[in-house]
Amino acid sequence: MIHVASAVAYRVMKKSLTNISFLLPALMFPVIFFVGYAGALSGIDQIPGFDYEPGYETFQFAFVLVQSAAMAGVFTGFGIAQDFERGFARRLMIAAPRRSGIILGYAIATMLRWILNTLVVLAIGLLIGMEILGNGLDLFALLLLGLTVNLIGILWASGVALRLRSTQAGPIMQFPIFLVIFLAPVFVPLDLLTGWIHTVASVNPFTAFIEGARSLLAGSTEEVAVAFAIGVPLAALFGLWALTGLRSAERG
């Protein structure tokens, strides 16, 4: 399985880093969101009740980190579906002795790409004065949290792509992720939301991920345990979803 995973990961990384049409969208997506939100909405940190100590740039960086982690998984699903349409994935499945290594290979490549993209956004944030109060251990936990969200996105989109094996399944992969992301406390803290959006955000798992990331950047552990307690079981659940999708692709 390791040989299959490493070969798939190498191919995907080489394709991503040498093809501008694959490299730029995944990189520019989080950069545009971060610069747009952190710049245009920076005055929000002056409203009563906004007490996030590191400031609005860091507040939005946490959101973009979680958002980009999930959306990177969706891009992986697009890549798998495209490989099926071009016939490569079917040849790969015939050649691979342990086909679960295929999913692992796509996951490894996606995680590496997400880390590279996050480092770019982090560098931009530091250049515009973003403040990080967390220590090295906090940042390591932040990386693990981001990778957990990334894995959830990968496994969800992979399960869809393996079942439908067509890029026309793109909206099915993308819409649920967008829905849960933007029904979370994106622009203001959860306590400042009112009405039905507060109710929905309170039970939205992405709220825990975003709040956990914001806590770690502020040097706190508040909400972190909740974020991992939700994220790890979700990753396991979608792992089963992806593996049953692989079985569907084998039958197909």
N, C-alpha and C positions, 0 to 999 in steps of 0.2 A: 504493500500500500504506500509506503514511504517513497518508493521509486516513482510510482504513478503520480503521487501528489507533487513531488519536486519537479517532475517534468511538466506537469500542467501549470504549476506556479511560475516556472521559468518562462514558458511560452506566453502566459498572460502578461507577466511583467515586461517582457521584451516588446510585446505588441503595444502595451500601454505607453511605454517610455519612448518608443520610436515612431509612434503614429500620433500626430498632432490632434487628429480628430477624436482620439480616445483620451489623450492627456489633458487637453485644455478644458473640456466641459467639466470633468470631475474636479479640476483644480479651481476653475473660476467660479463655480457654483457657491462654495463656502466663502470665498473671498468677497464676492459681490454682496452676499447677504450680510456678512460681518461689517464691511465698510459702510454699506447702506444703512443698516439698522443702528450701528454704533455712532455714526455721524449724524444722520437726520433726526434721530430720536434721543440724542444725548441729553436734552433738557428734561427728560422724564425723571432723572434722578433728583430734580429739585421739588417734585411734588410731595405733599405731606404723606408720610407713611412709607416712603421709599428709603429704607435704611440699610441698603447693601453697601458695606464699607468700602470694598475695592473700587466701586464706581460703575458707571453704566457700560463702559467698554468691556470690562470683565464680565459683567452680567450677561451681555450679549455673546461674548466669546463662548461661555458655557453652553448657551443654546446652540450656537453654530457648530460647536464640537459634537454635540449629540445629534443634531440634525444631519450633519455631513456623514457621521458614522452610519446612520440608518440609510441614507440615500446612496452611500457607496455600495451597500448591499443590493439596492435596486439596480444599480448599474451592472453589478455582477450577473443578476438575472437576465438583463438585456444581452450580455455577452454570451451566456449559455444558450439562450434562445437563438441568437444569431449563429452560433456554432452548429446548432441542429439544422437550421435552414440551409446552411452551406455544406452540410454533410460531414463536417469534421467530427462533431460529437459522436455520431454513430460509428465512425471508424475508430475513434478513441475507445468507445465502449467495447468494441470487438477485441481491441488489442490489450485492454487493461485486465489483468488477472483479478485485481481487487477494485471493483468499480467505485466503492466508497472513497477511494483515494482521489477520484475525480473531483468530488465535492470539496474534499480537504485541500486540494491544490488550488481551486478557485478561491477558497476562503483565505488561504495563506497570502495569495497575491493581492487580494482585496484589502486585507489588513495592512500589508506593507504600503500599498498605495495610499490608504487612509492616513497612516502615520506621516508619510511624506507631505501630504496635503495639509495636515494639521500643523506640521512644523512651519509651513509657509504662512498660514493664517496667524500662528503664534508670533512669528517674526514681524508681521505687519502690525499686529496688536501692540507689541512692545515698542515698535517705532512710533506709534501714535500716542504712547503714554499709558498703555494698559498696565494696571497694577495687579500683581499676584502676591497674596499674603501667605499662601500655602508653602510648606517646606517640601523637601525632596520626597518624603514619604507620601505626602498629600498628592503630589504630582504623579507619583507612580500609581497610586490608587485611582487617580483621574484617568490615567492611560488604560488601566484595567477596566474601568467602567466604560470608557469609550469603545474598547475592543469588544466588550460584552454586547453593547448596543449594535456594534458593527456586525457581530456574529448573528444576532437576531435578524437583522436586515438581510444578511447573506442567505441564511437558511430559509427565511420566508420566501424571498424572491427565487431562490433555487428550486424550492418545491413547486412553485407555480410554473417556472420555465421548464422543468423536467416533465411536468404533466402535459403542458400544452405545446411545448416545443416550437413556438412561433413568437416572433417579435410583436405580433398583434396582441399578445398577452401583456404588453407593457403597462397599459392602464390598470390592469388587475394587480400588478406588482406595486405600482406607484401610488394609486389613490388611497389605499388604507394607511400607508405610511404618512402621506401628507395630512390625512385627516387627523390621526392621533397627534402628530407633531403640532399642528396649528390649533388644536383644542387643548393645548397645554399653556402654562403661563409664559408666553413668549416675550411680551413687551414690558410687563410689570409683574411684580411678585404675586403669588397666589392670593395673599391676603387683600390685595387691592382689586381683585376681580369680583364682580357682583353678578347676581342673577343666575341664569342657567349655565353660563360659561364657567362660573365658579364651581357649580355642582359637578359638571362634566370633568373639569380639570382636576378636581379633588380625587377622582377615581381613575384618572387616566394614568397608565403606567409610565408614560413619557414624562409626566410631571415629576415623578420620583427620580428619573434619570437626570433631568435638567436641574432639579433642586439639589440632588447629590453632587453634581458637577460644580454648581455654584458654591456649595458649602466647602468643597475641597479647595477651590480657588481662593476662598476667603480664609483658609486655614482652620476650618471647622470640620467636625465629623457629623454634624447634624444631617439627617436624611440619607447618609451614605449607606448605612446598614440596610435601610428600607430599599434603596435602589438596587443593591446586590441581591437582596432577598427576593425581589421581583424579577430581576434580570436573569439570574442563573436558571430558575425553573422555566422561564420563557425560552431561553436558548435551548434547553433540553427538549422542550415541547416542539419547537420548530426544527430541531435536529431530527426528531422522529418524522415530522412533516417532510423534510427534505429526503430522508432515506426512503420513505414510502413513495415519494415522487420518482426517485431513482428506479425503484421496482417498476413503476408505471412506464418509465422510459424504456426499460429492458423488455417489457412485454410489447411495447409499441414498435 
